[in-house]
């Protein structure tokens, strides 16, 4: 499939999405872990919902990479940081019992 955009823009999109993927994984690790937290019945309900939603957001951003605005990527990374903080606190509480 051919795009109406110059190749140089395509390389910028690959770099932009590549930076997103790298940053996301540095913050949260595996998207599978988010999905597992989302399904974990012992996780706080709000944290489970946010983790599952974040996993879906990650997948959608990858699928729709070209059309995703930078502000949405930044928002997803901020949410990733907040969710990971919640996961860390929850896991620390579980291990401290």
Biopython code that builds the backbone (N, CA, C, O; Angstrom):
import numpy as np
from Bio.PDB.StructureBuilder import StructureBuilder

atoms = [
    (1, "UNK", "N", (0.844, -1.171, 0.000)),
    (1, "UNK", "CA", (0.000, 0.000, 0.000)),
    (1, "UNK", "C", (0.891, 1.237, 0.000)),
    (1, "UNK", "O", (1.829, 1.326, 0.793)),
    (2, "UNK", "N", (0.616, 2.156, -0.851)),
    (2, "UNK", "CA", (1.407, 3.388, -0.957)),
    (2, "UNK", "C", (0.727, 4.490, -0.150)),
    (2, "UNK", "O", (-0.499, 4.588, -0.095)),
    (3, "UNK", "N", (1.558, 5.305, 0.467)),
    (3, "UNK", "CA", (1.050, 6.442, 1.213)),
    (3, "UNK", "C", (1.304, 7.701, 0.403)),
    (3, "UNK", "O", (2.214, 7.739, -0.425)),
    (4, "UNK", "N", (0.507, 8.722, 0.637)),
    (4, "UNK", "CA", (0.664, 9.989, -0.060)),
    (4, "UNK", "C", (1.692, 10.886, 0.611)),
    (4, "UNK", "O", (1.818, 12.061, 0.268)),
    (5, "UNK", "N", (2.423, 10.332, 1.560)),
    (5, "UNK", "CA", (3.376, 11.137, 2.302)),
    (5, "UNK", "C", (4.789, 10.789, 1.853)),
    (5, "UNK", "O", (5.048, 9.661, 1.436)),
    (6, "UNK", "N", (5.698, 11.747, 1.935)),
    (6, "UNK", "CA", (7.082, 11.471, 1.574)),
    (6, "UNK", "C", (7.716, 10.464, 2.526)),
    (6, "UNK", "O", (7.314, 10.352, 3.684)),
    (7, "UNK", "N", (8.704, 9.739, 2.032)),
    (7, "UNK", "CA", (9.381, 8.723, 2.835)),
    (7, "UNK", "C", (10.013, 9.323, 4.083)),
    (7, "UNK", "O", (10.081, 8.656, 5.116)),
    (8, "UNK", "N", (10.472, 10.554, 4.013)),
    (8, "UNK", "CA", (11.109, 11.155, 5.185)),
    (8, "UNK", "C", (10.123, 11.266, 6.349)),
    (8, "UNK", "O", (10.522, 11.128, 7.505)),
    (9, "UNK", "N", (8.861, 11.511, 6.065)),
    (9, "UNK", "CA", (7.856, 11.545, 7.126)),
    (9, "UNK", "C", (7.634, 10.154, 7.705)),
    (9, "UNK", "O", (7.410, 10.009, 8.907)),
    (10, "UNK", "N", (7.695, 9.131, 6.857)),
    (10, "UNK", "CA", (7.555, 7.762, 7.332)),
    (10, "UNK", "C", (8.664, 7.427, 8.322)),
    (10, "UNK", "O", (8.408, 6.802, 9.351)),
    (11, "UNK", "N", (9.890, 7.836, 8.019)),
    (11, "UNK", "CA", (10.989, 7.535, 8.936)),
    (11, "UNK", "C", (10.815, 8.293, 10.254)),
    (11, "UNK", "O", (11.181, 7.787, 11.314)),
    (12, "UNK", "N", (10.257, 9.503, 10.188)),
    (12, "UNK", "CA", (9.993, 10.242, 11.425)),
    (12, "UNK", "C", (8.935, 9.531, 12.258)),
    (12, "UNK", "O", (9.037, 9.490, 13.485)),
    (13, "UNK", "N", (7.912, 8.965, 11.598)),
    (13, "UNK", "CA", (6.878, 8.222, 12.319)),
    (13, "UNK", "C", (7.473, 6.975, 12.969)),
    (13, "UNK", "O", (7.137, 6.657, 14.110)),
    (14, "UNK", "N", (8.352, 6.263, 12.258)),
    (14, "UNK", "CA", (8.987, 5.082, 12.840)),
    (14, "UNK", "C", (9.815, 5.466, 14.059)),
    (14, "UNK", "O", (9.787, 4.771, 15.075)),
    (15, "UNK", "N", (10.539, 6.552, 13.962)),
    (15, "UNK", "CA", (11.354, 7.002, 15.090)),
    (15, "UNK", "C", (10.462, 7.423, 16.257)),
    (15, "UNK", "O", (10.743, 7.095, 17.410)),
    (16, "UNK", "N", (9.404, 8.139, 15.957)),
    (16, "UNK", "CA", (8.489, 8.621, 16.994)),
    (16, "UNK", "C", (7.831, 7.451, 17.715)),
    (16, "UNK", "O", (7.780, 7.429, 18.945)),
    (17, "UNK", "N", (7.337, 6.496, 16.970)),
    (17, "UNK", "CA", (6.683, 5.339, 17.573)),
    (17, "UNK", "C", (7.723, 4.440, 18.246)),
    (17, "UNK", "O", (7.445, 3.839, 19.284)),
    (18, "UNK", "N", (8.898, 4.350, 17.668)),
    (18, "UNK", "CA", (9.970, 3.586, 18.305)),
    (18, "UNK", "C", (10.335, 4.154, 19.666)),
    (18, "UNK", "O", (10.547, 3.409, 20.622)),
    (19, "UNK", "N", (10.407, 5.483, 19.750)),
    (19, "UNK", "CA", (10.682, 6.124, 21.039)),
    (19, "UNK", "C", (9.551, 5.846, 22.028)),
    (19, "UNK", "O", (9.799, 5.615, 23.211)),
    (20, "UNK", "N", (8.314, 5.869, 21.542)),
    (20, "UNK", "CA", (7.173, 5.567, 22.396)),
    (20, "UNK", "C", (7.281, 4.140, 22.943)),
    (20, "UNK", "O", (7.145, 3.930, 24.149)),
    (21, "UNK", "N", (7.522, 3.170, 22.075)),
    (21, "UNK", "CA", (7.604, 1.768, 22.493)),
    (21, "UNK", "C", (8.733, 1.598, 23.514)),
    (21, "UNK", "O", (8.549, 0.962, 24.552)),
    (22, "UNK", "N", (9.890, 2.167, 23.214)),
    (22, "UNK", "CA", (11.030, 2.061, 24.128)),
    (22, "UNK", "C", (10.690, 2.681, 25.482)),
    (22, "UNK", "O", (10.931, 2.072, 26.525)),
    (23, "UNK", "N", (10.140, 3.870, 25.468)),
    (23, "UNK", "CA", (9.803, 4.554, 26.721)),
    (23, "UNK", "C", (8.748, 3.787, 27.502)),
    (23, "UNK", "O", (8.856, 3.636, 28.719)),
    (24, "UNK", "N", (7.741, 3.310, 26.813)),
    (24, "UNK", "CA", (6.660, 2.572, 27.459)),
    (24, "UNK", "C", (7.213, 1.341, 28.163)),
    (24, "UNK", "O", (6.884, 1.084, 29.321)),
    (25, "UNK", "N", (8.053, 0.578, 27.467)),
    (25, "UNK", "CA", (8.619, -0.632, 28.052)),
    (25, "UNK", "C", (9.591, -0.325, 29.189)),
    (25, "UNK", "O", (9.695, -1.100, 30.141)),
    (26, "UNK", "N", (10.294, 0.784, 29.100)),
    (26, "UNK", "CA", (11.176, 1.189, 30.202)),
    (26, "UNK", "C", (10.349, 1.507, 31.451)),
    (26, "UNK", "O", (10.781, 1.237, 32.571)),
    (27, "UNK", "N", (9.185, 2.070, 31.256)),
    (27, "UNK", "CA", (8.325, 2.448, 32.384)),
    (27, "UNK", "C", (7.582, 1.232, 32.936)),
    (27, "UNK", "O", (7.587, 0.993, 34.143)),
    (28, "UNK", "N", (6.949, 0.472, 32.056)),
    (28, "UNK", "CA", (6.026, -0.589, 32.491)),
    (28, "UNK", "C", (6.536, -2.009, 32.290)),
    (28, "UNK", "O", (5.953, -2.955, 32.821)),
    (29, "UNK", "N", (7.586, -2.168, 31.550)),
    (29, "UNK", "CA", (7.975, -3.531, 31.213)),
    (29, "UNK", "C", (7.044, -4.062, 30.136)),
    (29, "UNK", "O", (6.781, -3.382, 29.144)),
    (30, "UNK", "N", (6.560, -5.242, 30.325)),
    (30, "UNK", "CA", (5.737, -5.925, 29.333)),
    (30, "UNK", "C", (4.278, -5.470, 29.356)),
    (30, "UNK", "O", (3.696, -5.250, 30.418)),
    (31, "UNK", "N", (3.710, -5.338, 28.179)),
    (31, "UNK", "CA", (2.275, -5.043, 28.072)),
    (31, "UNK", "C", (1.473, -6.228, 28.622)),
    (31, "UNK", "O", (0.367, -6.055, 29.133)),
    (32, "UNK", "N", (2.039, -7.423, 28.510)),
    (32, "UNK", "CA", (1.361, -8.610, 29.048)),
    (32, "UNK", "C", (1.160, -8.497, 30.556)),
    (32, "UNK", "O", (0.148, -8.959, 31.081)),
    (33, "UNK", "N", (2.112, -7.888, 31.254)),
    (33, "UNK", "CA", (1.971, -7.705, 32.701)),
    (33, "UNK", "C", (0.773, -6.802, 32.998)),
    (33, "UNK", "O", (0.015, -7.058, 33.933)),
    (34, "UNK", "N", (0.606, -5.745, 32.200)),
    (34, "UNK", "CA", (-0.556, -4.864, 32.390)),
    (34, "UNK", "C", (-1.852, -5.642, 32.201)),
    (34, "UNK", "O", (-2.805, -5.474, 32.962)),
    (35, "UNK", "N", (-1.879, -6.484, 31.191)),
    (35, "UNK", "CA", (-3.065, -7.294, 30.929)),
    (35, "UNK", "C", (-3.315, -8.252, 32.091)),
    (35, "UNK", "O", (-4.455, -8.442, 32.513)),
    (36, "UNK", "N", (-2.230, -8.858, 32.609)),
    (36, "UNK", "CA", (-2.377, -9.771, 33.744)),
    (36, "UNK", "C", (-2.902, -9.035, 34.979)),
    (36, "UNK", "O", (-3.774, -9.546, 35.682)),
    (37, "UNK", "N", (-2.373, -7.836, 35.242)),
    (37, "UNK", "CA", (-2.857, -7.042, 36.379)),
    (37, "UNK", "C", (-4.334, -6.727, 36.175)),
    (37, "UNK", "O", (-5.124, -6.761, 37.118)),
    (38, "UNK", "N", (-4.696, -6.419, 34.928)),
    (38, "UNK", "CA", (-6.093, -6.120, 34.621)),
    (38, "UNK", "C", (-7.027, -7.286, 34.892)),
    (38, "UNK", "O", (-8.214, -7.095, 35.156)),
    (39, "UNK", "N", (-6.484, -8.498, 34.824)),
    (39, "UNK", "CA", (-7.301, -9.695, 35.056)),
    (39, "UNK", "C", (-7.163, -10.242, 36.474)),
    (39, "UNK", "O", (-7.893, -11.152, 36.867)),
    (40, "UNK", "N", (-6.231, -9.689, 37.235)),
    (40, "UNK", "CA", (-5.956, -10.179, 38.589)),
    (40, "UNK", "C", (-7.074, -9.751, 39.537)),
    (40, "UNK", "O", (-7.278, -8.559, 39.767)),
    (41, "UNK", "N", (-7.787, -10.716, 40.077)),
    (41, "UNK", "CA", (-8.918, -10.411, 40.959)),
    (41, "UNK", "C", (-8.479, -9.843, 42.299)),
    (41, "UNK", "O", (-9.285, -9.252, 43.018)),
    (42, "UNK", "N", (-7.190, -10.020, 42.644)),
    (42, "UNK", "CA", (-6.712, -9.485, 43.917)),
    (42, "UNK", "C", (-6.213, -8.046, 43.787)),
    (42, "UNK", "O", (-5.958, -7.376, 44.788)),
    (43, "UNK", "N", (-6.077, -7.581, 42.552)),
    (43, "UNK", "CA", (-5.628, -6.201, 42.332)),
    (43, "UNK", "C", (-6.764, -5.239, 42.684)),
    (43, "UNK", "O", (-7.939, -5.563, 42.514)),
    (44, "UNK", "N", (-6.399, -4.055, 43.174)),
    (44, "UNK", "CA", (-7.445, -3.046, 43.387)),
    (44, "UNK", "C", (-8.195, -2.800, 42.077)),
    (44, "UNK", "O", (-7.581, -2.692, 41.016)),
    (45, "UNK", "N", (-9.500, -2.714, 42.156)),
    (45, "UNK", "CA", (-10.335, -2.627, 40.953)),
    (45, "UNK", "C", (-9.935, -1.460, 40.039)),
    (45, "UNK", "O", (-9.843, -1.631, 38.824)),
    (46, "UNK", "N", (-9.700, -0.287, 40.613)),
    (46, "UNK", "CA", (-9.338, 0.875, 39.798)),
    (46, "UNK", "C", (-7.994, 0.657, 39.104)),
    (46, "UNK", "O", (-7.832, 1.018, 37.938)),
    (47, "UNK", "N", (-7.040, 0.075, 39.808)),
    (47, "UNK", "CA", (-5.725, -0.206, 39.223)),
    (47, "UNK", "C", (-5.852, -1.226, 38.101)),
    (47, "UNK", "O", (-5.225, -1.082, 37.051)),
    (48, "UNK", "N", (-6.657, -2.247, 38.320)),
    (48, "UNK", "CA", (-6.871, -3.268, 37.288)),
    (48, "UNK", "C", (-7.482, -2.658, 36.030)),
    (48, "UNK", "O", (-7.069, -2.978, 34.915)),
    (49, "UNK", "N", (-8.462, -1.784, 36.211)),
    (49, "UNK", "CA", (-9.091, -1.118, 35.059)),
    (49, "UNK", "C", (-8.087, -0.247, 34.315)),
    (49, "UNK", "O", (-8.031, -0.271, 33.086)),
    (50, "UNK", "N", (-7.298, 0.518, 35.056)),
    (50, "UNK", "CA", (-6.316, 1.411, 34.427)),
    (50, "UNK", "C", (-5.236, 0.616, 33.693)),
    (50, "UNK", "O", (-4.809, 1.007, 32.606)),
    (51, "UNK", "N", (-4.793, -0.497, 34.281)),
    (51, "UNK", "CA", (-3.769, -1.333, 33.644)),
    (51, "UNK", "C", (-4.302, -1.932, 32.344)),
    (51, "UNK", "O", (-3.619, -1.912, 31.320)),
    (52, "UNK", "N", (-5.516, -2.462, 32.390)),
    (52, "UNK", "CA", (-6.113, -3.046, 31.183)),
    (52, "UNK", "C", (-6.325, -1.991, 30.108)),
    (52, "UNK", "O", (-6.067, -2.237, 28.930)),
    (53, "UNK", "N", (-6.790, -0.825, 30.510)),
    (53, "UNK", "CA", (-7.000, 0.275, 29.563)),
    (53, "UNK", "C", (-5.677, 0.720, 28.938)),
    (53, "UNK", "O", (-5.609, 0.998, 27.741)),
    (54, "UNK", "N", (-4.642, 0.784, 29.751)),
    (54, "UNK", "CA", (-3.335, 1.188, 29.247)),
    (54, "UNK", "C", (-2.799, 0.177, 28.240)),
    (54, "UNK", "O", (-2.203, 0.569, 27.237)),
    (55, "UNK", "N", (-2.998, -1.104, 28.485)),
    (55, "UNK", "CA", (-2.573, -2.136, 27.534)),
    (55, "UNK", "C", (-3.312, -1.959, 26.203)),
    (55, "UNK", "O", (-2.711, -2.095, 25.138)),
    (56, "UNK", "N", (-4.600, -1.661, 26.262)),
    (56, "UNK", "CA", (-5.371, -1.432, 25.026)),
    (56, "UNK", "C", (-4.883, -0.167, 24.317)),
    (56, "UNK", "O", (-4.789, -0.135, 23.090)),
    (57, "UNK", "N", (-4.573, 0.873, 25.096)),
    (57, "UNK", "CA", (-4.068, 2.122, 24.501)),
    (57, "UNK", "C", (-2.755, 1.876, 23.781)),
    (57, "UNK", "O", (-2.550, 2.375, 22.675)),
    (58, "UNK", "N", (-1.870, 1.116, 24.392)),
    (58, "UNK", "CA", (-0.591, 0.787, 23.767)),
    (58, "UNK", "C", (-0.825, 0.100, 22.420)),
    (58, "UNK", "O", (-0.243, 0.491, 21.408)),
    (59, "UNK", "N", (-1.670, -0.914, 22.417)),
    (59, "UNK", "CA", (-1.960, -1.640, 21.177)),
    (59, "UNK", "C", (-2.565, -0.725, 20.114)),
    (59, "UNK", "O", (-2.214, -0.814, 18.937)),
    (60, "UNK", "N", (-3.469, 0.148, 20.531)),
    (60, "UNK", "CA", (-4.115, 1.049, 19.571)),
    (60, "UNK", "C", (-3.110, 2.043, 18.989)),
    (60, "UNK", "O", (-3.135, 2.318, 17.789)),
    (61, "UNK", "N", (-2.232, 2.577, 19.825)),
    (61, "UNK", "CA", (-1.230, 3.519, 19.330)),
    (61, "UNK", "C", (-0.332, 2.838, 18.306)),
    (61, "UNK", "O", (0.003, 3.438, 17.285)),
    (62, "UNK", "N", (0.061, 1.601, 18.563)),
    (62, "UNK", "CA", (0.883, 0.890, 17.589)),
    (62, "UNK", "C", (0.126, 0.654, 16.289)),
    (62, "UNK", "O", (0.684, 0.790, 15.200)),
    (63, "UNK", "N", (-1.145, 0.302, 16.413)),
    (63, "UNK", "CA", (-1.966, 0.020, 15.223)),
    (63, "UNK", "C", (-2.192, 1.283, 14.390)),
    (63, "UNK", "O", (-2.129, 1.238, 13.161)),
    (64, "UNK", "N", (-2.455, 2.408, 15.059)),
    (64, "UNK", "CA", (-2.800, 3.649, 14.374)),
    (64, "UNK", "C", (-1.657, 4.664, 14.397)),
    (64, "UNK", "O", (-1.894, 5.872, 14.387)),
    (65, "UNK", "N", (-0.437, 4.178, 14.426)),
    (65, "UNK", "CA", (0.741, 5.015, 14.687)),
    (65, "UNK", "C", (0.778, 6.318, 13.894)),
    (65, "UNK", "O", (1.064, 7.373, 14.461)),
    (66, "UNK", "N", (0.503, 6.267, 12.639)),
    (66, "UNK", "CA", (0.645, 7.445, 11.789)),
    (66, "UNK", "C", (-0.329, 8.549, 12.197)),
    (66, "UNK", "O", (0.004, 9.733, 12.133)),
    (67, "UNK", "N", (-1.520, 8.161, 12.612)),
    (67, "UNK", "CA", (-2.539, 9.169, 12.892)),
    (67, "UNK", "C", (-2.601, 9.590, 14.370)),
    (67, "UNK", "O", (-3.420, 10.435, 14.730)),
    (68, "UNK", "N", (-1.762, 9.023, 15.214)),
    (68, "UNK", "CA", (-1.814, 9.341, 16.638)),
    (68, "UNK", "C", (-1.036, 10.634, 16.900)),
    (68, "UNK", "O", (0.150, 10.720, 16.578)),
    (69, "UNK", "N", (-1.696, 11.633, 17.479)),
    (69, "UNK", "CA", (-1.002, 12.885, 17.771)),
    (69, "UNK", "C", (0.014, 12.710, 18.910)),
    (69, "UNK", "O", (-0.134, 11.846, 19.773)),
    (70, "UNK", "N", (1.023, 13.537, 18.882)),
    (70, "UNK", "CA", (2.084, 13.489, 19.894)),
    (70, "UNK", "C", (1.505, 13.668, 21.302)),
    (70, "UNK", "O", (1.987, 13.050, 22.252)),
    (71, "UNK", "N", (0.489, 14.496, 21.438)),
    (71, "UNK", "CA", (-0.110, 14.724, 22.754)),
    (71, "UNK", "C", (-0.707, 13.438, 23.325)),
    (71, "UNK", "O", (-0.677, 13.229, 24.538)),
    (72, "UNK", "N", (-1.241, 12.587, 22.474)),
    (72, "UNK", "CA", (-1.811, 11.318, 22.937)),
    (72, "UNK", "C", (-0.703, 10.355, 23.378)),
    (72, "UNK", "O", (-0.868, 9.612, 24.346)),
    (73, "UNK", "N", (0.407, 10.374, 22.675)),
    (73, "UNK", "CA", (1.543, 9.551, 23.062)),
    (73, "UNK", "C", (2.077, 10.018, 24.414)),
    (73, "UNK", "O", (2.353, 9.202, 25.294)),
    (74, "UNK", "N", (2.221, 11.320, 24.576)),
    (74, "UNK", "CA", (2.693, 11.866, 25.848)),
    (74, "UNK", "C", (1.739, 11.505, 26.985)),
    (74, "UNK", "O", (2.176, 11.151, 28.080)),
    (75, "UNK", "N", (0.456, 11.594, 26.725)),
    (75, "UNK", "CA", (-0.546, 11.258, 27.725)),
    (75, "UNK", "C", (-0.450, 9.776, 28.116)),
    (75, "UNK", "O", (-0.553, 9.432, 29.294)),
    (76, "UNK", "N", (-0.254, 8.915, 27.132)),
    (76, "UNK", "CA", (-0.132, 7.476, 27.405)),
    (76, "UNK", "C", (1.102, 7.196, 28.257)),
    (76, "UNK", "O", (1.056, 6.347, 29.148)),
    (77, "UNK", "N", (2.196, 7.894, 27.997)),
    (77, "UNK", "CA", (3.408, 7.688, 28.795)),
    (77, "UNK", "C", (3.241, 8.196, 30.227)),
    (77, "UNK", "O", (3.759, 7.594, 31.167)),
    (78, "UNK", "N", (2.524, 9.295, 30.388)),
    (78, "UNK", "CA", (2.240, 9.781, 31.750)),
    (78, "UNK", "C", (1.360, 8.776, 32.502)),
    (78, "UNK", "O", (1.595, 8.495, 33.677)),
    (79, "UNK", "N", (0.362, 8.248, 31.825)),
    (79, "UNK", "CA", (-0.512, 7.253, 32.446)),
    (79, "UNK", "C", (0.278, 5.980, 32.759)),
    (79, "UNK", "O", (0.054, 5.353, 33.795)),
    (80, "UNK", "N", (1.194, 5.598, 31.878)),
    (80, "UNK", "CA", (2.028, 4.425, 32.133)),
    (80, "UNK", "C", (2.826, 4.604, 33.419)),
    (80, "UNK", "O", (2.935, 3.679, 34.224)),
    (81, "UNK", "N", (3.376, 5.784, 33.604)),
    (81, "UNK", "CA", (4.147, 6.062, 34.817)),
    (81, "UNK", "C", (3.259, 5.992, 36.057)),
    (81, "UNK", "O", (3.649, 5.412, 37.070)),
    (82, "UNK", "N", (2.080, 6.573, 35.979)),
    (82, "UNK", "CA", (1.158, 6.569, 37.118)),
    (82, "UNK", "C", (0.680, 5.156, 37.438)),
    (82, "UNK", "O", (0.614, 4.771, 38.606)),
    (83, "UNK", "N", (0.349, 4.391, 36.414)),
    (83, "UNK", "CA", (-0.120, 3.021, 36.621)),
    (83, "UNK", "C", (1.008, 2.166, 37.195)),
    (83, "UNK", "O", (0.776, 1.364, 38.100)),
    (84, "UNK", "N", (2.208, 2.327, 36.684)),
    (84, "UNK", "CA", (3.327, 1.539, 37.198)),
    (84, "UNK", "C", (3.607, 1.865, 38.664)),
    (84, "UNK", "O", (3.932, 0.976, 39.451)),
    (85, "UNK", "N", (3.480, 3.134, 39.025)),
    (85, "UNK", "CA", (3.632, 3.521, 40.428)),
    (85, "UNK", "C", (2.577, 2.807, 41.285)),
    (85, "UNK", "O", (2.885, 2.291, 42.360)),
    (86, "UNK", "N", (1.344, 2.784, 40.800)),
    (86, "UNK", "CA", (0.273, 2.081, 41.512)),
    (86, "UNK", "C", (0.546, 0.593, 41.630)),
    (86, "UNK", "O", (0.300, -0.002, 42.680)),
    (87, "UNK", "N", (1.051, -0.013, 40.568)),
    (87, "UNK", "CA", (1.372, -1.442, 40.594)),
    (87, "UNK", "C", (2.476, -1.710, 41.611)),
    (87, "UNK", "O", (2.387, -2.650, 42.401)),
    (88, "UNK", "N", (3.508, -0.885, 41.588)),
    (88, "UNK", "CA", (4.618, -1.064, 42.530)),
    (88, "UNK", "C", (4.137, -0.954, 43.979)),
    (88, "UNK", "O", (4.528, -1.752, 44.830)),
    (89, "UNK", "N", (3.293, 0.031, 44.249)),
    (89, "UNK", "CA", (2.760, 0.207, 45.609)),
    (89, "UNK", "C", (1.893, -0.979, 46.019)),
    (89, "UNK", "O", (1.978, -1.455, 47.151)),
    (90, "UNK", "N", (1.067, -1.449, 45.104)),
    (90, "UNK", "CA", (0.210, -2.591, 45.385)),
    (90, "UNK", "C", (1.049, -3.836, 45.659)),
    (90, "UNK", "O", (0.796, -4.552, 46.629)),
    (91, "UNK", "N", (2.049, -4.100, 44.809)),
    (91, "UNK", "CA", (2.890, -5.273, 45.003)),
    (91, "UNK", "C", (3.705, -5.187, 46.297)),
    (91, "UNK", "O", (3.904, -6.193, 46.979)),
    (92, "UNK", "N", (4.171, -3.994, 46.627)),
    (92, "UNK", "CA", (4.908, -3.804, 47.884)),
    (92, "UNK", "C", (4.001, -4.097, 49.085)),
    (92, "UNK", "O", (4.434, -4.695, 50.070)),
    (93, "UNK", "N", (2.760, -3.673, 48.989)),
    (93, "UNK", "CA", (1.792, -3.955, 50.051)),
    (93, "UNK", "C", (1.489, -5.429, 50.168)),
    (93, "UNK", "O", (1.325, -5.938, 51.277)),
    (94, "UNK", "N", (1.409, -6.133, 49.039)),
    (94, "UNK", "CA", (1.153, -7.571, 49.059)),
    (94, "UNK", "C", (2.303, -8.327, 49.703)),
    (94, "UNK", "O", (2.090, -9.263, 50.473)),
    (95, "UNK", "N", (3.520, -7.914, 49.383)),
    (95, "UNK", "CA", (4.682, -8.641, 49.910)),
    (95, "UNK", "C", (4.951, -8.287, 51.362)),
    (95, "UNK", "O", (5.649, -9.020, 52.062)),
    (96, "UNK", "N", (4.399, -7.161, 51.823)),
    (96, "UNK", "CA", (4.611, -6.722, 53.198)),
    (96, "UNK", "C", (3.653, -7.348, 54.196)),
    (96, "UNK", "O", (3.753, -7.093, 55.396)),
    (97, "UNK", "N", (2.740, -8.153, 53.718)),
    (97, "UNK", "CA", (1.730, -8.766, 54.610)),
    (97, "UNK", "C", (2.317, -9.865, 55.441)),
    (97, "UNK", "O", (1.610, -10.481, 56.238)),
]
sb = StructureBuilder()
sb.init_structure("model")
sb.init_model(0)
sb.init_chain("A")
sb.init_seg("    ")
for serial, (resi, resn, name, xyz) in enumerate(atoms, 1):
    if name == "N":
        sb.init_residue(resn, " ", resi, " ")
    sb.init_atom(name, np.array(xyz, "f"), 0.0, 1.0, " ", f" {name:<3s}", serial, name[0])
structure = sb.get_structure()
